[in-house]
């Protein structure tokens, strides 16, 4: 029984490694890997729910069609005004 568990664990580890390498080899973002033009996203409700980290895209320029990794969402840059903190404000001079 222990032999079966060990063999099953090694098979599962191999599958995990292959999936991780395949994911990292996919192009990232919305630019075509061949011509560098912005690609059109192909929407598929089932595929988008099954694998939310991946997206199907098609290049209008060269006709490349494939799966890419979704780019990370853009960060919102805080737009608050900088005011000097009280500890860095100049000290009043005593006379």
DSSP file (Angstrom, degrees, kcal/mol; ACC not computed):
  #  RESIDUE AA STRUCTURE BP1 BP2  ACC     N-H-->O    O-->H-N    N-H-->O    O-->H-N    TCO  KAPPA ALPHA  PHI   PSI    X-CA   Y-CA   Z-CA
    1    1 A X     >        0   0    0      0, 0.0     4,-1.9     0, 0.0     5,-0.1   0.000 360.0 360.0 360.0 -39.7    0.0    0.0    0.0
    2    2 A X  H  >  +     0   0    0      1,-0.2     4,-2.4     2,-0.2     5,-0.2   0.870 360.0  55.4 -63.7 -36.7    2.8    2.4    0.8
    3    3 A X  H  > S+     0   0    0      1,-0.2     4,-2.5     2,-0.2    -1,-0.2   0.900 106.6  50.6 -63.3 -40.3    4.4    1.8   -2.6
    4    4 A X  H  > S+     0   0    0      2,-0.2     4,-2.4     1,-0.2    -1,-0.2   0.909 110.6  48.9 -64.5 -42.2    1.1    2.8   -4.3
    5    5 A X  H  X S+     0   0    0     -4,-1.9     4,-2.3     2,-0.2    -2,-0.2   0.913 112.2  48.1 -64.8 -43.2    0.9    6.0   -2.3
    6    6 A X  H  X S+     0   0    0     -4,-2.4     4,-2.2     2,-0.2    -2,-0.2   0.923 113.4  47.1 -64.7 -44.8    4.5    6.9   -3.1
    7    7 A X  H  X S+     0   0    0     -4,-2.5     4,-2.0     1,-0.2    -2,-0.2   0.899 112.5  49.7 -64.9 -40.0    4.1    6.2   -6.8
    8    8 A X  H  X S+     0   0    0     -4,-2.4     4,-2.4    -5,-0.2    -1,-0.2   0.899 109.9  51.7 -64.5 -40.3    0.8    8.2   -6.9
    9    9 A X  H  X S+     0   0    0     -4,-2.3     4,-2.2     1,-0.2    -2,-0.2   0.897 109.5  49.3 -63.6 -40.9    2.6   11.1   -5.1
   10   10 A X  H  X S+     0   0    0     -4,-2.2     4,-2.1     2,-0.2    -1,-0.2   0.885 111.0  49.7 -68.2 -36.6    5.4   11.2   -7.6
   11   11 A X  H  X S+     0   0    0     -4,-2.0     4,-2.3     2,-0.2    -2,-0.2   0.924 111.5  48.5 -65.6 -43.4    2.9   11.1  -10.5
   12   12 A X  H  X S+     0   0    0     -4,-2.4     4,-2.2     1,-0.2    -2,-0.2   0.874 110.4  51.6 -64.7 -37.1    1.0   14.0   -9.0
   13   13 A X  H  X S+     0   0    0     -4,-2.2     4,-2.3     2,-0.2    -1,-0.2   0.896 109.1  50.7 -66.4 -39.1    4.2   16.0   -8.4
   14   14 A X  H  X S+     0   0    0     -4,-2.1     4,-2.6     2,-0.2    -2,-0.2   0.925 110.3  49.3 -62.2 -44.4    5.2   15.5  -12.1
   15   15 A X  H  X S+     0   0    0     -4,-2.3     4,-2.4     1,-0.2    -2,-0.2   0.909 111.1  50.2 -62.0 -41.6    1.8   16.7  -13.3
   16   16 A X  H  X S+     0   0    0     -4,-2.2     4,-2.1     2,-0.2    -1,-0.2   0.898 111.4  48.1 -64.2 -40.8    2.1   19.8  -11.0
   17   17 A X  H  X S+     0   0    0     -4,-2.3     4,-2.4     2,-0.2     5,-0.2   0.919 112.1  48.9 -66.1 -43.5    5.6   20.6  -12.3
   18   18 A X  H  X S+     0   0    0     -4,-2.6     4,-2.4     1,-0.2    -2,-0.2   0.913 112.3  48.4 -63.4 -42.8    4.5   20.2  -16.0
   19   19 A X  H  X S+     0   0    0     -4,-2.4     4,-2.2     2,-0.2    -1,-0.2   0.896 111.6  50.0 -64.8 -39.7    1.4   22.4  -15.4
   20   20 A X  H  X S+     0   0    0     -4,-2.1     4,-2.1     2,-0.2    -2,-0.2   0.917 112.9  45.8 -65.1 -43.6    3.5   25.1  -13.7
   21   21 A X  H  X S+     0   0    0     -4,-2.4     4,-1.5     2,-0.2    -2,-0.2   0.908 112.3  51.0 -66.9 -41.1    6.1   25.1  -16.5
   22   22 A X  H  X S+     0   0    0     -4,-2.4     4,-0.7    -5,-0.2    -2,-0.2   0.896 110.4  50.0 -63.0 -39.6    3.4   25.2  -19.2
   23   23 A X  H >< S+     0   0    0     -4,-2.2     3,-0.8     1,-0.2    -1,-0.2   0.917 110.6  49.1 -64.0 -43.3    1.7   28.2  -17.4
   24   24 A X  H 3< S+     0   0    0     -4,-2.1    -1,-0.2     1,-0.2    -2,-0.2   0.750 106.2  57.6 -70.3 -22.9    5.0   30.1  -17.1
   25   25 A X  H 3< S+     0   0    0     -4,-1.5    -1,-0.2    -5,-0.1    -2,-0.2   0.652  84.2 101.0 -81.1 -14.9    5.7   29.5  -20.8
   26   26 A X  S << S-     0   0    0     -3,-0.8    42,-0.1    -4,-0.7    -3,-0.0  -0.437  84.8-104.9 -68.4 142.5    2.5   31.2  -21.9
   27   27 A X        -     0   0    0     40,-0.4    42,-2.9    -2,-0.1     2,-0.4  -0.336  35.3-133.0 -65.4 152.7    2.9   34.8  -23.2
   28   28 A X  B     +a   69   0A   0     40,-0.2     3,-0.4    -3,-0.1    42,-0.2  -0.887  56.1   6.6-112.8 137.6    1.7   37.4  -20.8
   29   29 A X  S    S-     0   0    0     40,-2.0    -2,-0.0    -2,-0.4    40,-0.0  -0.412  93.3 -62.2  97.3-168.8   -0.5   40.4  -21.5
   30   30 A X  S    S+     0   0    0     -2,-0.1     9,-2.9     2,-0.1     2,-0.4   0.285  93.0 103.9-106.9   9.1   -2.5   41.6  -24.5
   31   31 A X  B    S-D   38   0B   0     -3,-0.4     7,-0.2     7,-0.2     2,-0.1  -0.752  78.0-108.6 -94.4 141.2    0.4   42.1  -27.1
   32   32 A X     >  -     0   0    0      5,-2.4     4,-1.3    -2,-0.4    -2,-0.1  -0.427  17.0-142.0 -65.8 133.5    0.9   39.6  -29.8
   33   33 A X  T  4 S+     0   0    0      1,-0.2    -1,-0.1     2,-0.1    -2,-0.0   0.693  98.5  42.8 -70.7 -16.5    4.0   37.4  -29.3
   34   34 A X  T  4 S+     0   0    0      3,-0.1    -1,-0.2    30,-0.0    -2,-0.0   0.896 133.3   9.2 -93.7 -49.7    4.7   37.5  -33.1
   35   35 A X  T  4 S-     0   0    0      2,-0.1    -2,-0.1     0, 0.0    -4,-0.0   0.560  88.7-124.5-114.6 -10.2    4.0   41.1  -34.2
   36   36 A X     <  +     0   0    0     -4,-1.3     2,-0.2     1,-0.3    -3,-0.1   0.604  61.4 138.3  79.9  11.8    3.6   43.1  -31.0
   37   37 A X        -     0   0    0      1,-0.1    -5,-2.4    -6,-0.1    -1,-0.3  -0.595  65.3 -92.0 -88.6 151.7    0.1   44.4  -31.9
   38   38 A X  B     -D   31   0B   0     -7,-0.2    22,-0.4    -2,-0.2    -7,-0.2  -0.418  47.1-141.6 -61.0 131.6   -2.7   44.7  -29.4
   39   39 A X        -     0   0    0     -9,-2.9     2,-0.4    20,-0.1    20,-0.2  -0.599   9.5-115.5 -98.4 159.9   -4.8   41.5  -29.6
   40   40 A X  E     -B   58   0A   0     18,-3.1    18,-2.5    -2,-0.2     2,-0.4  -0.779  28.4-124.4 -93.9 134.0   -8.6   41.1  -29.3
   41   41 A X  E     -B   57   0A   0     -2,-0.4     2,-0.6    16,-0.2    16,-0.2  -0.640  16.1-146.3 -79.5 131.3   -9.9   39.1  -26.3
   42   42 A X  E     -B   56   0A   0     14,-2.5    14,-0.5    -2,-0.4     2,-0.4  -0.891  17.8-142.0 -98.0 119.1  -12.2   36.1  -27.3
   43   43 A X        +     0   0    0     -2,-0.6     2,-0.3    12,-0.1    12,-0.0  -0.658  27.2 168.2 -88.2 133.2  -14.8   35.7  -24.6
   44   44 A X     >  -     0   0    0     -2,-0.4     4,-2.9     1,-0.1     5,-0.3  -0.907  22.7-155.9-142.9 112.2  -15.9   32.3  -23.5
   45   45 A X  H  > S+     0   0    0     -2,-0.3     4,-1.6     1,-0.2     5,-0.2   0.886  94.8  45.9 -58.6 -42.8  -18.1   32.1  -20.4
   46   46 A X  H  > S+     0   0    0      2,-0.2     4,-2.2     1,-0.2    -1,-0.2   0.943 115.5  45.2 -66.7 -48.2  -17.2   28.5  -19.6
   47   47 A X  H  > S+     0   0    0      1,-0.2     4,-2.5     2,-0.2    -2,-0.2   0.884 111.4  53.5 -64.4 -40.0  -13.4   29.0  -20.2
   48   48 A X  H  < S+     0   0    0     -4,-2.9    -1,-0.2     1,-0.2    -2,-0.2   0.853 114.1  41.5 -65.5 -34.6  -13.3   32.3  -18.2
   49   49 A X  H  < S+     0   0    0     -4,-1.6     3,-0.4    -5,-0.3    -1,-0.2   0.832 115.7  49.7 -80.4 -32.6  -14.9   30.6  -15.2
   50   50 A X  H  < S+     0   0    0     -4,-2.2     2,-0.4     1,-0.3    -2,-0.2   0.931 129.5  15.9 -72.0 -46.4  -12.9   27.4  -15.4
   51   51 A X    ><  +     0   0    0     -4,-2.5     3,-1.3    -5,-0.2    -1,-0.3  -0.762  66.2 173.2-129.5  85.2   -9.5   29.1  -15.7
   52   52 A X  T 3  S+     0   0    0     -3,-0.4    -1,-0.1    -2,-0.4    -2,-0.1   0.698  76.9  62.2 -70.0 -17.4   -9.7   32.8  -14.6
   53   53 A X  T 3  S+     0   0    0     16,-0.1    17,-2.4     2,-0.0     2,-0.3   0.620 100.6  63.4 -81.4 -11.9   -5.9   33.3  -14.8
   54   54 A X  E <   - C   0  69A   0     -3,-1.3     2,-0.3    15,-0.2    15,-0.2  -0.758  62.1-170.7-113.5 158.9   -5.9   32.5  -18.6
   55   55 A X  E     - C   0  68A   0     13,-2.4    13,-3.0    -2,-0.3     2,-0.4  -0.993  21.6-127.8-149.3 138.4   -7.5   34.3  -21.5
   56   56 A X  E     +BC  42  67A   0    -14,-0.5   -14,-2.5    -2,-0.3     2,-0.3  -0.728  34.3 180.0 -85.8 135.6   -8.0   33.4  -25.2
   57   57 A X  E     -BC  41  66A   0      9,-2.9     9,-2.4    -2,-0.4     2,-0.4  -0.950  16.7-157.0-136.7 156.0   -6.8   36.2  -27.6
   58   58 A X  E     -BC  40  65A   0    -18,-2.5   -18,-3.1    -2,-0.3     2,-0.6  -1.000  13.8-138.8-135.9 133.3   -6.6   36.7  -31.3
   59   59 A X     >  -     0   0    0      5,-3.0     4,-1.3    -2,-0.4   -20,-0.1  -0.810   6.0-162.6 -93.4 123.1   -4.3   39.0  -33.3
   60   60 A X  T  4 S+     0   0    0     -2,-0.6    -1,-0.2   -22,-0.4   -21,-0.1   0.843  86.7  53.5 -71.2 -33.2   -6.0   40.8  -36.1
   61   61 A X  T  4 S+     0   0    0    -23,-0.2    -1,-0.1     1,-0.1   -22,-0.0   0.966 127.8  10.9 -70.3 -55.6   -2.7   41.6  -37.9
   62   62 A X  T  4 S-     0   0    0      2,-0.1    -2,-0.2   -25,-0.1    -1,-0.1   0.562  97.1-118.2-105.9  -9.7   -1.0   38.3  -38.2
   63   63 A X     <  +     0   0    0     -4,-1.3     2,-0.2     1,-0.3    -3,-0.1   0.574  52.6 161.0  86.2   9.1   -3.9   35.9  -37.3
   64   64 A X        -     0   0    0     -6,-0.1    -5,-3.0     1,-0.0     2,-0.4  -0.455  15.7-173.4 -66.6 134.4   -2.2   34.4  -34.2
   65   65 A X  E     + C   0  58A   0     -7,-0.2     2,-0.3    -2,-0.2    -7,-0.2  -0.997  24.2 110.3-131.5 127.8   -4.8   32.7  -31.9
   66   66 A X  E     - C   0  57A   0     -9,-2.4    -9,-2.9    -2,-0.4     2,-0.4  -0.977  60.6 -71.1-174.2-173.4   -3.9   31.3  -28.5
   67   67 A X  E     + C   0  56A   0     -2,-0.3   -40,-0.4   -11,-0.2     2,-0.3  -0.844  42.7 179.8-103.9 134.7   -4.1   31.4  -24.8
   68   68 A X  E     - C   0  55A   0    -13,-3.0   -13,-2.4    -2,-0.4     2,-0.3  -0.880  33.5-101.7-128.1 161.5   -2.2   34.0  -22.8
   69   69 A X  E     -aC  28  54A   0    -42,-2.9   -40,-2.0    -2,-0.3   -15,-0.2  -0.648  44.3-110.2 -79.1 140.5   -1.8   34.8  -19.1
   70   70 A X        -     0   0    0    -17,-2.4     2,-0.1    -2,-0.3     3,-0.1  -0.483  33.5-116.9 -68.7 138.4   -4.0   37.7  -17.9
   71   71 A X        -     0   0    0     -2,-0.2    -1,-0.1     1,-0.1     3,-0.1  -0.424  37.4 -95.4 -71.0 153.8   -2.0   40.7  -17.1
   72   72 A X        -     0   0    0      1,-0.1    -1,-0.1    -2,-0.1     3,-0.1  -0.378  48.8 -95.7 -66.3 149.1   -2.2   41.9  -13.5
   73   73 A X        -     0   0    0      1,-0.1    -1,-0.1    -3,-0.1     2,-0.1  -0.358  48.4 -98.3 -63.9 145.2   -4.8   44.6  -12.8
   74   74 A X        -     0   0    0      1,-0.1     2,-0.2    -3,-0.1    -1,-0.1  -0.370  38.8-116.4 -66.7 142.4   -3.3   48.1  -12.8
   75   75 A X        -     0   0    0     -3,-0.1     2,-0.6     1,-0.1    -1,-0.1  -0.547  21.2-123.1 -78.5 141.2   -2.6   49.5   -9.5
   76   76 A X        -     0   0    0     -2,-0.2     2,-0.5     1,-0.0    -1,-0.1  -0.758  23.6-140.2 -84.1 122.6   -4.4   52.6   -8.3
   77   77 A X        -     0   0    0     -2,-0.6     2,-0.1     1,-0.1    -1,-0.0  -0.718  20.4-120.1 -84.4 125.0   -2.0   55.3   -7.5
   78   78 A X        -     0   0    0     -2,-0.5    -1,-0.1     1,-0.1     0, 0.0  -0.417  21.5-162.9 -66.3 138.5   -3.0   57.2   -4.4
   79   79 A X        +     0   0    0     -2,-0.1     2,-0.3     2,-0.0    -1,-0.1  -0.284  34.8 140.6-117.6  46.5   -3.5   60.9   -5.2
   80   80 A X        -     0   0    0      1,-0.1     2,-0.2     0, 0.0    -2,-0.0  -0.633  55.7-107.7 -90.0 150.6   -3.4   62.4   -1.8
   81   81 A X        -     0   0    0     -2,-0.3     2,-0.6     1,-0.1    -1,-0.1  -0.487  29.8-122.9 -75.3 142.9   -1.8   65.7   -1.1
   82   82 A X        -     0   0    0     -2,-0.2     2,-0.4     3,-0.0    -1,-0.1  -0.767  31.5-178.7 -89.4 121.8    1.5   65.6    0.7
   83   83 A X        -     0   0    0     -2,-0.6     2,-0.1     0, 0.0     0, 0.0  -0.933  36.0-101.2-116.4 144.3    1.5   67.7    3.8
   84   84 A X        -     0   0    0     -2,-0.4     2,-0.1     1,-0.1     5,-0.1  -0.388  39.0-121.3 -65.0 137.6    4.5   68.1    6.0
   85   85 A X    >>  -     0   0    0      1,-0.1     3,-1.3    -2,-0.1     4,-0.6  -0.457  20.6-115.0 -77.2 154.3    4.2   65.9    9.1
   86   86 A X  G >4 S+     0   0    0      1,-0.3     3,-0.6     2,-0.2    -1,-0.1   0.798 113.1  58.2 -62.1 -28.6    4.4   67.7   12.5
   87   87 A X  G 34 S+     0   0    0      1,-0.2    -1,-0.3     4,-0.0     4,-0.1   0.728 110.2  43.1 -76.7 -17.4    7.6   66.0   13.4
   88   88 A X  G <4 S+     0   0    0     -3,-1.3    -1,-0.2     2,-0.1    -2,-0.2   0.395  88.3 112.2-103.2   1.9    9.4   67.4   10.4
   89   89 A X  S << S-     0   0    0     -4,-0.6     2,-0.1    -3,-0.6    -3,-0.0  -0.433  82.5 -93.7 -70.8 148.6    7.9   70.9   10.7
   90   90 A X        -     0   0    0      1,-0.1     2,-0.2    -2,-0.1    -1,-0.1  -0.381  42.0-119.0 -64.9 140.4   10.4   73.6   11.5
   91   91 A X        -     0   0    0      1,-0.1     2,-0.2    -3,-0.1    -1,-0.1  -0.511  28.1-106.7 -78.5 144.2   10.7   74.3   15.2
   92   92 A X        -     0   0    0     -2,-0.2     2,-0.4     1,-0.1    -1,-0.1  -0.477  34.9-123.1 -69.7 141.9    9.8   77.7   16.5
   93   93 A X        -     0   0    0     -2,-0.2     2,-0.4    -3,-0.0    -1,-0.1  -0.682  18.0-138.6 -88.2 139.0   12.9   79.7   17.6
   94   94 A X              0   0    0     -2,-0.4    -1,-0.0     1,-0.1     0, 0.0  -0.797 360.0 360.0 -96.6 136.0   13.0   81.0   21.1
   95   95 A X              0   0    0     -2,-0.4    -1,-0.1     0, 0.0    -2,-0.0   0.394 360.0 360.0-116.9 360.0   14.3   84.5   21.7
